[in-house]
């Protein structure tokens, strides 16, 4: 489990996960009462071949910025 709080820490964590080779191929967002649900699918092409992973995140928002983020990830899946 990893926990980050604050916009800069959350942005840095997302940057590490998606890296420079990641491309968003699907995404959605919706409010679930007072929390924002985000879903995104990232496609990467690392040396071992193309992979995808999906993350669903729940974000707490204050003053227009994400202040806390909880994420569940599918893990990298090799593209066949």
PDB file of N, CA, C and O in Angstrom, chain B, residues numbered from 101:
ATOM      1  N   UNK B 101       0.843  -1.181   0.000  1.00  0.00           N
ATOM      2  CA  UNK B 101       0.000   0.000   0.000  1.00  0.00           C
ATOM      3  C   UNK B 101       0.884   1.238   0.000  1.00  0.00           C
ATOM      4  O   UNK B 101       1.886   1.308   0.711  1.00  0.00           O
ATOM      5  N   UNK B 102       0.494   2.207  -0.807  1.00  0.00           N
ATOM      6  CA  UNK B 102       1.182   3.493  -0.857  1.00  0.00           C
ATOM      7  C   UNK B 102       0.152   4.573  -0.603  1.00  0.00           C
ATOM      8  O   UNK B 102      -0.982   4.480  -1.073  1.00  0.00           O
ATOM      9  N   UNK B 103       0.538   5.585   0.131  1.00  0.00           N
ATOM     10  CA  UNK B 103      -0.391   6.674   0.389  1.00  0.00           C
ATOM     11  C   UNK B 103       0.334   7.995   0.206  1.00  0.00           C
ATOM     12  O   UNK B 103       1.368   8.247   0.825  1.00  0.00           O
ATOM     13  N   UNK B 104      -0.223   8.829  -0.650  1.00  0.00           N
ATOM     14  CA  UNK B 104       0.312  10.167  -0.902  1.00  0.00           C
ATOM     15  C   UNK B 104      -0.788  11.169  -0.648  1.00  0.00           C
ATOM     16  O   UNK B 104      -1.955  10.902  -0.933  1.00  0.00           O
ATOM     17  N   UNK B 105      -0.431  12.305  -0.121  1.00  0.00           N
ATOM     18  CA  UNK B 105      -1.397  13.378   0.067  1.00  0.00           C
ATOM     19  C   UNK B 105      -0.831  14.648  -0.533  1.00  0.00           C
ATOM     20  O   UNK B 105       0.372  14.899  -0.464  1.00  0.00           O
ATOM     21  N   UNK B 106      -1.703  15.444  -1.118  1.00  0.00           N
ATOM     22  CA  UNK B 106      -1.312  16.706  -1.722  1.00  0.00           C
ATOM     23  C   UNK B 106      -1.124  16.572  -3.220  1.00  0.00           C
ATOM     24  O   UNK B 106      -0.736  15.514  -3.717  1.00  0.00           O
ATOM     25  N   UNK B 107      -1.401  17.646  -3.932  1.00  0.00           N
ATOM     26  CA  UNK B 107      -1.392  17.640  -5.397  1.00  0.00           C
ATOM     27  C   UNK B 107      -0.037  17.249  -5.981  1.00  0.00           C
ATOM     28  O   UNK B 107       0.013  16.459  -6.923  1.00  0.00           O
ATOM     29  N   UNK B 108       1.047  17.775  -5.453  1.00  0.00           N
ATOM     30  CA  UNK B 108       2.374  17.479  -6.011  1.00  0.00           C
ATOM     31  C   UNK B 108       2.750  16.014  -5.830  1.00  0.00           C
ATOM     32  O   UNK B 108       3.276  15.389  -6.752  1.00  0.00           O
ATOM     33  N   UNK B 109       2.485  15.465  -4.658  1.00  0.00           N
ATOM     34  CA  UNK B 109       2.817  14.067  -4.397  1.00  0.00           C
ATOM     35  C   UNK B 109       1.983  13.137  -5.274  1.00  0.00           C
ATOM     36  O   UNK B 109       2.493  12.142  -5.789  1.00  0.00           O
ATOM     37  N   UNK B 110       0.709  13.460  -5.442  1.00  0.00           N
ATOM     38  CA  UNK B 110      -0.175  12.636  -6.269  1.00  0.00           C
ATOM     39  C   UNK B 110       0.256  12.710  -7.737  1.00  0.00           C
ATOM     40  O   UNK B 110       0.317  11.682  -8.411  1.00  0.00           O
ATOM     41  N   UNK B 111       0.550  13.896  -8.233  1.00  0.00           N
ATOM     42  CA  UNK B 111       1.001  14.052  -9.619  1.00  0.00           C
ATOM     43  C   UNK B 111       2.304  13.289  -9.857  1.00  0.00           C
ATOM     44  O   UNK B 111       2.470  12.662 -10.903  1.00  0.00           O
ATOM     45  N   UNK B 112       3.222  13.337  -8.901  1.00  0.00           N
ATOM     46  CA  UNK B 112       4.492  12.616  -9.040  1.00  0.00           C
ATOM     47  C   UNK B 112       4.265  11.112  -9.091  1.00  0.00           C
ATOM     48  O   UNK B 112       4.911  10.416  -9.873  1.00  0.00           O
ATOM     49  N   UNK B 113       3.356  10.604  -8.268  1.00  0.00           N
ATOM     50  CA  UNK B 113       3.058   9.167  -8.274  1.00  0.00           C
ATOM     51  C   UNK B 113       2.477   8.751  -9.624  1.00  0.00           C
ATOM     52  O   UNK B 113       2.902   7.744 -10.189  1.00  0.00           O
ATOM     53  N   UNK B 114       1.515   9.508 -10.148  1.00  0.00           N
ATOM     54  CA  UNK B 114       0.921   9.189 -11.451  1.00  0.00           C
ATOM     55  C   UNK B 114       1.969   9.230 -12.552  1.00  0.00           C
ATOM     56  O   UNK B 114       1.949   8.395 -13.456  1.00  0.00           O
ATOM     57  N   UNK B 115       2.876  10.182 -12.489  1.00  0.00           N
ATOM     58  CA  UNK B 115       3.962  10.291 -13.479  1.00  0.00           C
ATOM     59  C   UNK B 115       4.838   9.037 -13.442  1.00  0.00           C
ATOM     60  O   UNK B 115       5.218   8.523 -14.494  1.00  0.00           O
ATOM     61  N   UNK B 116       5.159   8.543 -12.254  1.00  0.00           N
ATOM     62  CA  UNK B 116       5.980   7.329 -12.140  1.00  0.00           C
ATOM     63  C   UNK B 116       5.252   6.126 -12.728  1.00  0.00           C
ATOM     64  O   UNK B 116       5.869   5.283 -13.379  1.00  0.00           O
ATOM     65  N   UNK B 117       3.937   6.041 -12.500  1.00  0.00           N
ATOM     66  CA  UNK B 117       3.186   4.896 -13.006  1.00  0.00           C
ATOM     67  C   UNK B 117       3.075   4.908 -14.523  1.00  0.00           C
ATOM     68  O   UNK B 117       3.218   3.863 -15.158  1.00  0.00           O
ATOM     69  N   UNK B 118       2.823   6.065 -15.112  1.00  0.00           N
ATOM     70  CA  UNK B 118       2.599   6.110 -16.550  1.00  0.00           C
ATOM     71  C   UNK B 118       3.889   6.258 -17.336  1.00  0.00           C
ATOM     72  O   UNK B 118       3.949   5.839 -18.491  1.00  0.00           O
ATOM     73  N   UNK B 119       4.920   6.840 -16.745  1.00  0.00           N
ATOM     74  CA  UNK B 119       6.205   6.981 -17.410  1.00  0.00           C
ATOM     75  C   UNK B 119       6.113   7.792 -18.687  1.00  0.00           C
ATOM     76  O   UNK B 119       5.093   8.410 -18.989  1.00  0.00           O
ATOM     77  N   UNK B 120       7.192   7.770 -19.414  1.00  0.00           N
ATOM     78  CA  UNK B 120       7.259   8.547 -20.654  1.00  0.00           C
ATOM     79  C   UNK B 120       6.660   7.792 -21.833  1.00  0.00           C
ATOM     80  O   UNK B 120       6.333   8.401 -22.852  1.00  0.00           O
ATOM     81  N   UNK B 121       6.511   6.470 -21.709  1.00  0.00           N
ATOM     82  CA  UNK B 121       6.041   5.680 -22.849  1.00  0.00           C
ATOM     83  C   UNK B 121       4.554   5.366 -22.776  1.00  0.00           C
ATOM     84  O   UNK B 121       4.017   4.723 -23.677  1.00  0.00           O
ATOM     85  N   UNK B 122       3.878   5.810 -21.716  1.00  0.00           N
ATOM     86  CA  UNK B 122       2.469   5.488 -21.546  1.00  0.00           C
ATOM     87  C   UNK B 122       1.551   6.347 -22.401  1.00  0.00           C
ATOM     88  O   UNK B 122       1.789   7.540 -22.590  1.00  0.00           O
ATOM     89  N   UNK B 123       0.497   5.719 -22.915  1.00  0.00           N
ATOM     90  CA  UNK B 123      -0.515   6.417 -23.712  1.00  0.00           C
ATOM     91  C   UNK B 123      -1.889   6.029 -23.169  1.00  0.00           C
ATOM     92  O   UNK B 123      -2.199   4.843 -23.060  1.00  0.00           O
ATOM     93  N   UNK B 124      -2.712   7.019 -22.829  1.00  0.00           N
ATOM     94  CA  UNK B 124      -4.072   6.749 -22.357  1.00  0.00           C
ATOM     95  C   UNK B 124      -4.908   6.325 -23.565  1.00  0.00           C
ATOM     96  O   UNK B 124      -5.035   7.078 -24.530  1.00  0.00           O
ATOM     97  N   UNK B 125      -5.482   5.105 -23.510  1.00  0.00           N
ATOM     98  CA  UNK B 125      -6.284   4.607 -24.631  1.00  0.00           C
ATOM     99  C   UNK B 125      -7.774   4.562 -24.299  1.00  0.00           C
ATOM    100  O   UNK B 125      -8.599   4.361 -25.191  1.00  0.00           O
ATOM    101  N   UNK B 126      -8.129   4.747 -23.027  1.00  0.00           N
ATOM    102  CA  UNK B 126      -9.530   4.816 -22.618  1.00  0.00           C
ATOM    103  C   UNK B 126      -9.576   5.505 -21.263  1.00  0.00           C
ATOM    104  O   UNK B 126      -8.648   5.378 -20.464  1.00  0.00           O
ATOM    105  N   UNK B 127     -10.650   6.229 -21.006  1.00  0.00           N
ATOM    106  CA  UNK B 127     -10.790   6.882 -19.702  1.00  0.00           C
ATOM    107  C   UNK B 127     -12.241   7.284 -19.480  1.00  0.00           C
ATOM    108  O   UNK B 127     -13.018   7.433 -20.422  1.00  0.00           O
ATOM    109  N   UNK B 128     -12.585   7.457 -18.200  1.00  0.00           N
ATOM    110  CA  UNK B 128     -13.904   7.969 -17.835  1.00  0.00           C
ATOM    111  C   UNK B 128     -13.796   8.574 -16.449  1.00  0.00           C
ATOM    112  O   UNK B 128     -12.857   8.294 -15.704  1.00  0.00           O
ATOM    113  N   UNK B 129     -14.774   9.410 -16.114  1.00  0.00           N
ATOM    114  CA  UNK B 129     -14.854   9.936 -14.762  1.00  0.00           C
ATOM    115  C   UNK B 129     -16.295  10.252 -14.436  1.00  0.00           C
ATOM    116  O   UNK B 129     -17.088  10.594 -15.313  1.00  0.00           O
ATOM    117  N   UNK B 130     -16.622  10.133 -13.160  1.00  0.00           N
ATOM    118  CA  UNK B 130     -17.967  10.453 -12.691  1.00  0.00           C
ATOM    119  C   UNK B 130     -17.915  10.699 -11.190  1.00  0.00           C
ATOM    120  O   UNK B 130     -17.039  10.187 -10.492  1.00  0.00           O
ATOM    121  N   UNK B 131     -18.846  11.475 -10.716  1.00  0.00           N
ATOM    122  CA  UNK B 131     -18.973  11.695  -9.288  1.00  0.00           C
ATOM    123  C   UNK B 131     -19.771  10.550  -8.682  1.00  0.00           C
ATOM    124  O   UNK B 131     -20.785  10.133  -9.242  1.00  0.00           O
ATOM    125  N   UNK B 132     -19.320  10.044  -7.549  1.00  0.00           N
ATOM    126  CA  UNK B 132     -20.047   9.063  -6.760  1.00  0.00           C
ATOM    127  C   UNK B 132     -20.290   9.752  -5.426  1.00  0.00           C
ATOM    128  O   UNK B 132     -19.461   9.703  -4.517  1.00  0.00           O
ATOM    129  N   UNK B 133     -21.441  10.389  -5.336  1.00  0.00           N
ATOM    130  CA  UNK B 133     -21.779  11.250  -4.200  1.00  0.00           C
ATOM    131  C   UNK B 133     -20.709  12.337  -4.041  1.00  0.00           C
ATOM    132  O   UNK B 133     -20.665  13.266  -4.848  1.00  0.00           O
ATOM    133  N   UNK B 134     -19.854  12.246  -3.032  1.00  0.00           N
ATOM    134  CA  UNK B 134     -18.888  13.314  -2.777  1.00  0.00           C
ATOM    135  C   UNK B 134     -17.463  12.952  -3.178  1.00  0.00           C
ATOM    136  O   UNK B 134     -16.517  13.637  -2.788  1.00  0.00           O
ATOM    137  N   UNK B 135     -17.299  11.866  -3.965  1.00  0.00           N
ATOM    138  CA  UNK B 135     -15.958  11.452  -4.376  1.00  0.00           C
ATOM    139  C   UNK B 135     -15.932  11.257  -5.889  1.00  0.00           C
ATOM    140  O   UNK B 135     -16.917  10.814  -6.480  1.00  0.00           O
ATOM    141  N   UNK B 136     -14.806  11.587  -6.511  1.00  0.00           N
ATOM    142  CA  UNK B 136     -14.652  11.493  -7.960  1.00  0.00           C
ATOM    143  C   UNK B 136     -14.039  10.147  -8.316  1.00  0.00           C
ATOM    144  O   UNK B 136     -12.975   9.790  -7.811  1.00  0.00           O
ATOM    145  N   UNK B 137     -14.721   9.393  -9.196  1.00  0.00           N
ATOM    146  CA  UNK B 137     -14.189   8.108  -9.672  1.00  0.00           C
ATOM    147  C   UNK B 137     -13.587   8.321 -11.047  1.00  0.00           C
ATOM    148  O   UNK B 137     -14.244   8.829 -11.955  1.00  0.00           O
ATOM    149  N   UNK B 138     -12.331   7.927 -11.192  1.00  0.00           N
ATOM    150  CA  UNK B 138     -11.630   8.023 -12.472  1.00  0.00           C
ATOM    151  C   UNK B 138     -11.225   6.623 -12.907  1.00  0.00           C
ATOM    152  O   UNK B 138     -10.810   5.816 -12.075  1.00  0.00           O
ATOM    153  N   UNK B 139     -11.337   6.327 -14.177  1.00  0.00           N
ATOM    154  CA  UNK B 139     -10.865   5.060 -14.727  1.00  0.00           C
ATOM    155  C   UNK B 139     -10.040   5.398 -15.952  1.00  0.00           C
ATOM    156  O   UNK B 139     -10.424   6.242 -16.761  1.00  0.00           O
ATOM    157  N   UNK B 140      -8.898   4.730 -16.082  1.00  0.00           N
ATOM    158  CA  UNK B 140      -8.092   4.947 -17.276  1.00  0.00           C
ATOM    159  C   UNK B 140      -7.330   3.679 -17.614  1.00  0.00           C
ATOM    160  O   UNK B 140      -6.965   2.896 -16.737  1.00  0.00           O
ATOM    161  N   UNK B 141      -7.097   3.497 -18.907  1.00  0.00           N
ATOM    162  CA  UNK B 141      -6.330   2.372 -19.423  1.00  0.00           C
ATOM    163  C   UNK B 141      -5.104   2.962 -20.106  1.00  0.00           C
ATOM    164  O   UNK B 141      -5.213   3.827 -20.975  1.00  0.00           O
ATOM    165  N   UNK B 142      -3.935   2.477 -19.698  1.00  0.00           N
ATOM    166  CA  UNK B 142      -2.660   2.957 -20.236  1.00  0.00           C
ATOM    167  C   UNK B 142      -2.043   1.849 -21.079  1.00  0.00           C
ATOM    168  O   UNK B 142      -2.004   0.690 -20.666  1.00  0.00           O
ATOM    169  N   UNK B 143      -1.565   2.214 -22.258  1.00  0.00           N
ATOM    170  CA  UNK B 143      -0.837   1.271 -23.117  1.00  0.00           C
ATOM    171  C   UNK B 143       0.608   1.716 -23.152  1.00  0.00           C
ATOM    172  O   UNK B 143       0.898   2.897 -23.345  1.00  0.00           O
ATOM    173  N   UNK B 144       1.515   0.772 -22.965  1.00  0.00           N
ATOM    174  CA  UNK B 144       2.946   1.049 -23.013  1.00  0.00           C
ATOM    175  C   UNK B 144       3.612   0.084 -23.982  1.00  0.00           C
ATOM    176  O   UNK B 144       3.085  -0.993 -24.260  1.00  0.00           O
ATOM    177  N   UNK B 145       4.770   0.478 -24.492  1.00  0.00           N
ATOM    178  CA  UNK B 145       5.534  -0.409 -25.358  1.00  0.00           C
ATOM    179  C   UNK B 145       6.965  -0.500 -24.807  1.00  0.00           C
ATOM    180  O   UNK B 145       7.889   0.090 -25.366  1.00  0.00           O
ATOM    181  N   UNK B 146       7.138  -1.247 -23.701  1.00  0.00           N
ATOM    182  CA  UNK B 146       8.479  -1.450 -23.163  1.00  0.00           C
ATOM    183  C   UNK B 146       9.240  -2.498 -23.981  1.00  0.00           C
ATOM    184  O   UNK B 146       8.696  -3.061 -24.931  1.00  0.00           O
ATOM    185  N   UNK B 147      10.478  -2.754 -23.615  1.00  0.00           N
ATOM    186  CA  UNK B 147      11.337  -3.677 -24.366  1.00  0.00           C
ATOM    187  C   UNK B 147      10.735  -5.074 -24.507  1.00  0.00           C
ATOM    188  O   UNK B 147      10.926  -5.719 -25.537  1.00  0.00           O
ATOM    189  N   UNK B 148      10.005  -5.558 -23.483  1.00  0.00           N
ATOM    190  CA  UNK B 148       9.460  -6.927 -23.551  1.00  0.00           C
ATOM    191  C   UNK B 148       8.208  -7.026 -24.414  1.00  0.00           C
ATOM    192  O   UNK B 148       7.697  -8.129 -24.610  1.00  0.00           O
ATOM    193  N   UNK B 149       7.697  -5.915 -24.936  1.00  0.00           N
ATOM    194  CA  UNK B 149       6.530  -5.932 -25.799  1.00  0.00           C
ATOM    195  C   UNK B 149       5.397  -5.102 -25.220  1.00  0.00           C
ATOM    196  O   UNK B 149       5.464  -4.664 -24.072  1.00  0.00           O
ATOM    197  N   UNK B 150       4.349  -4.884 -26.024  1.00  0.00           N
ATOM    198  CA  UNK B 150       3.249  -4.015 -25.602  1.00  0.00           C
ATOM    199  C   UNK B 150       2.509  -4.557 -24.375  1.00  0.00           C
ATOM    200  O   UNK B 150       2.255  -5.756 -24.266  1.00  0.00           O
ATOM    201  N   UNK B 151       2.174  -3.664 -23.470  1.00  0.00           N
ATOM    202  CA  UNK B 151       1.389  -4.006 -22.287  1.00  0.00           C
ATOM    203  C   UNK B 151       0.285  -2.978 -22.095  1.00  0.00           C
ATOM    204  O   UNK B 151       0.365  -1.862 -22.608  1.00  0.00           O
ATOM    205  N   UNK B 152      -0.741  -3.362 -21.356  1.00  0.00           N
ATOM    206  CA  UNK B 152      -1.789  -2.433 -20.947  1.00  0.00           C
ATOM    207  C   UNK B 152      -2.032  -2.644 -19.458  1.00  0.00           C
ATOM    208  O   UNK B 152      -1.769  -3.721 -18.922  1.00  0.00           O
ATOM    209  N   UNK B 153      -2.528  -1.619 -18.805  1.00  0.00           N
ATOM    210  CA  UNK B 153      -3.019  -1.761 -17.449  1.00  0.00           C
ATOM    211  C   UNK B 153      -4.152  -0.780 -17.239  1.00  0.00           C
ATOM    212  O   UNK B 153      -4.194   0.291 -17.845  1.00  0.00           O
ATOM    213  N   UNK B 154      -5.077  -1.168 -16.359  1.00  0.00           N
ATOM    214  CA  UNK B 154      -6.217  -0.312 -16.038  1.00  0.00           C
ATOM    215  C   UNK B 154      -6.124   0.069 -14.573  1.00  0.00           C
ATOM    216  O   UNK B 154      -5.779  -0.751 -13.722  1.00  0.00           O
ATOM    217  N   UNK B 155      -6.433   1.320 -14.293  1.00  0.00           N
ATOM    218  CA  UNK B 155      -6.509   1.769 -12.913  1.00  0.00           C
ATOM    219  C   UNK B 155      -7.857   2.446 -12.701  1.00  0.00           C
ATOM    220  O   UNK B 155      -8.338   3.196 -13.551  1.00  0.00           O
ATOM    221  N   UNK B 156      -8.452   2.165 -11.548  1.00  0.00           N
ATOM    222  CA  UNK B 156      -9.640   2.878 -11.115  1.00  0.00           C
ATOM    223  C   UNK B 156      -9.239   3.628  -9.863  1.00  0.00           C
ATOM    224  O   UNK B 156      -8.717   3.040  -8.916  1.00  0.00           O
ATOM    225  N   UNK B 157      -9.483   4.927  -9.859  1.00  0.00           N
ATOM    226  CA  UNK B 157      -9.063   5.774  -8.748  1.00  0.00           C
ATOM    227  C   UNK B 157     -10.263   6.497  -8.161  1.00  0.00           C
ATOM    228  O   UNK B 157     -11.211   6.838  -8.868  1.00  0.00           O
ATOM    229  N   UNK B 158     -10.205   6.723  -6.862  1.00  0.00           N
ATOM    230  CA  UNK B 158     -11.219   7.506  -6.168  1.00  0.00           C
ATOM    231  C   UNK B 158     -10.517   8.709  -5.563  1.00  0.00           C
ATOM    232  O   UNK B 158      -9.601   8.560  -4.754  1.00  0.00           O
ATOM    233  N   UNK B 159     -10.949   9.904  -5.958  1.00  0.00           N
ATOM    234  CA  UNK B 159     -10.259  11.126  -5.583  1.00  0.00           C
ATOM    235  C   UNK B 159     -11.118  12.009  -4.693  1.00  0.00           C
ATOM    236  O   UNK B 159     -12.303  12.226  -4.950  1.00  0.00           O
ATOM    237  N   UNK B 160     -10.486  12.512  -3.639  1.00  0.00           N
ATOM    238  CA  UNK B 160     -11.095  13.547  -2.829  1.00  0.00           C
ATOM    239  C   UNK B 160     -10.615  14.875  -3.398  1.00  0.00           C
ATOM    240  O   UNK B 160      -9.421  15.058  -3.633  1.00  0.00           O
ATOM    241  N   UNK B 161     -11.546  15.803  -3.619  1.00  0.00           N
ATOM    242  CA  UNK B 161     -11.228  17.072  -4.274  1.00  0.00           C
ATOM    243  C   UNK B 161     -11.598  18.224  -3.347  1.00  0.00           C
ATOM    244  O   UNK B 161     -12.668  18.230  -2.738  1.00  0.00           O
ATOM    245  N   UNK B 162     -10.697  19.199  -3.251  1.00  0.00           N
ATOM    246  CA  UNK B 162     -10.966  20.416  -2.480  1.00  0.00           C
ATOM    247  C   UNK B 162     -10.393  21.602  -3.250  1.00  0.00           C
ATOM    248  O   UNK B 162      -9.259  21.554  -3.724  1.00  0.00           O
ATOM    249  N   UNK B 163     -11.170  22.645  -3.367  1.00  0.00           N
ATOM    250  CA  UNK B 163     -10.740  23.853  -4.082  1.00  0.00           C
ATOM    251  C   UNK B 163     -10.245  23.548  -5.490  1.00  0.00           C
ATOM    252  O   UNK B 163      -9.285  24.156  -5.962  1.00  0.00           O
ATOM    253  N   UNK B 164     -10.906  22.601  -6.159  1.00  0.00           N
ATOM    254  CA  UNK B 164     -10.575  22.282  -7.540  1.00  0.00           C
ATOM    255  C   UNK B 164      -9.329  21.439  -7.736  1.00  0.00           C
ATOM    256  O   UNK B 164      -8.874  21.284  -8.870  1.00  0.00           O
ATOM    257  N   UNK B 165      -8.756  20.883  -6.663  1.00  0.00           N
ATOM    258  CA  UNK B 165      -7.541  20.072  -6.779  1.00  0.00           C
ATOM    259  C   UNK B 165      -7.739  18.738  -6.058  1.00  0.00           C
ATOM    260  O   UNK B 165      -8.450  18.668  -5.056  1.00  0.00           O
ATOM    261  N   UNK B 166      -7.111  17.692  -6.570  1.00  0.00           N
ATOM    262  CA  UNK B 166      -7.141  16.394  -5.914  1.00  0.00           C
ATOM    263  C   UNK B 166      -6.261  16.467  -4.675  1.00  0.00           C
ATOM    264  O   UNK B 166      -5.087  16.829  -4.755  1.00  0.00           O
ATOM    265  N   UNK B 167      -6.836  16.121  -3.531  1.00  0.00           N
ATOM    266  CA  UNK B 167      -6.083  16.161  -2.282  1.00  0.00           C
ATOM    267  C   UNK B 167      -5.753  14.764  -1.752  1.00  0.00           C
ATOM    268  O   UNK B 167      -4.828  14.599  -0.957  1.00  0.00           O
ATOM    269  N   UNK B 168      -6.506  13.770  -2.191  1.00  0.00           N
ATOM    270  CA  UNK B 168      -6.246  12.398  -1.774  1.00  0.00           C
ATOM    271  C   UNK B 168      -6.729  11.470  -2.880  1.00  0.00           C
ATOM    272  O   UNK B 168      -7.750  11.733  -3.515  1.00  0.00           O
ATOM    273  N   UNK B 169      -5.998  10.387  -3.108  1.00  0.00           N
ATOM    274  CA  UNK B 169      -6.313   9.491  -4.215  1.00  0.00           C
ATOM    275  C   UNK B 169      -6.113   8.054  -3.769  1.00  0.00           C
ATOM    276  O   UNK B 169      -5.065   7.709  -3.223  1.00  0.00           O
ATOM    277  N   UNK B 170      -7.121   7.210  -4.001  1.00  0.00           N
ATOM    278  CA  UNK B 170      -7.028   5.772  -3.740  1.00  0.00           C
ATOM    279  C   UNK B 170      -7.126   5.077  -5.089  1.00  0.00           C
ATOM    280  O   UNK B 170      -8.014   5.386  -5.884  1.00  0.00           O
ATOM    281  N   UNK B 171      -6.226   4.146  -5.351  1.00  0.00           N
ATOM    282  CA  UNK B 171      -6.148   3.544  -6.679  1.00  0.00           C
ATOM    283  C   UNK B 171      -6.102   2.019  -6.585  1.00  0.00           C
ATOM    284  O   UNK B 171      -5.413   1.455  -5.736  1.00  0.00           O
ATOM    285  N   UNK B 172      -6.850   1.364  -7.475  1.00  0.00           N
ATOM    286  CA  UNK B 172      -6.739  -0.082  -7.661  1.00  0.00           C
ATOM    287  C   UNK B 172      -6.255  -0.307  -9.086  1.00  0.00           C
ATOM    288  O   UNK B 172      -6.719   0.351 -10.017  1.00  0.00           O
ATOM    289  N   UNK B 173      -5.319  -1.240  -9.255  1.00  0.00           N
ATOM    290  CA  UNK B 173      -4.694  -1.444 -10.567  1.00  0.00           C
ATOM    291  C   UNK B 173      -4.824  -2.900 -10.995  1.00  0.00           C
ATOM    292  O   UNK B 173      -4.753  -3.805 -10.163  1.00  0.00           O
ATOM    293  N   UNK B 174      -5.017  -3.125 -12.301  1.00  0.00           N
ATOM    294  CA  UNK B 174      -5.095  -4.472 -12.857  1.00  0.00           C
ATOM    295  C   UNK B 174      -3.728  -5.142 -12.918  1.00  0.00           C
ATOM    296  O   UNK B 174      -3.643  -6.363 -13.049  1.00  0.00           O
ATOM    297  N   UNK B 175      -2.665  -4.360 -12.826  1.00  0.00           N
ATOM    298  CA  UNK B 175      -1.321  -4.884 -13.088  1.00  0.00           C
ATOM    299  C   UNK B 175      -1.078  -4.927 -14.584  1.00  0.00           C
ATOM    300  O   UNK B 175      -2.021  -4.944 -15.376  1.00  0.00           O
ATOM    301  N   UNK B 176       0.176  -4.944 -14.962  1.00  0.00           N
ATOM    302  CA  UNK B 176       0.508  -4.978 -16.391  1.00  0.00           C
ATOM    303  C   UNK B 176       0.029  -6.277 -17.033  1.00  0.00           C
ATOM    304  O   UNK B 176       0.247  -7.366 -16.502  1.00  0.00           O
ATOM    305  N   UNK B 177      -0.613  -6.145 -18.160  1.00  0.00           N
ATOM    306  CA  UNK B 177      -1.081  -7.296 -18.921  1.00  0.00           C
ATOM    307  C   UNK B 177      -0.400  -7.248 -20.284  1.00  0.00           C
ATOM    308  O   UNK B 177      -0.459  -6.220 -20.959  1.00  0.00           O
ATOM    309  N   UNK B 178       0.242  -8.328 -20.702  1.00  0.00           N
ATOM    310  CA  UNK B 178       0.873  -8.379 -22.020  1.00  0.00           C
ATOM    311  C   UNK B 178      -0.194  -8.385 -23.098  1.00  0.00           C
ATOM    312  O   UNK B 178      -1.187  -9.105 -22.995  1.00  0.00           O
ATOM    313  N   UNK B 179       0.009  -7.593 -24.120  1.00  0.00           N
ATOM    314  CA  UNK B 179      -0.918  -7.544 -25.247  1.00  0.00           C
ATOM    315  C   UNK B 179      -0.585  -8.704 -26.171  1.00  0.00           C
ATOM    316  O   UNK B 179       0.563  -8.864 -26.584  1.00  0.00           O
ATOM    317  N   UNK B 180      -1.594  -9.519 -26.498  1.00  0.00           N
ATOM    318  CA  UNK B 180      -1.340 -10.684 -27.359  1.00  0.00           C
ATOM    319  C   UNK B 180      -1.594 -10.345 -28.801  1.00  0.00           C
ATOM    320  O   UNK B 180      -1.434 -11.199 -29.673  1.00  0.00           O
TER     321      UNK B 180
END
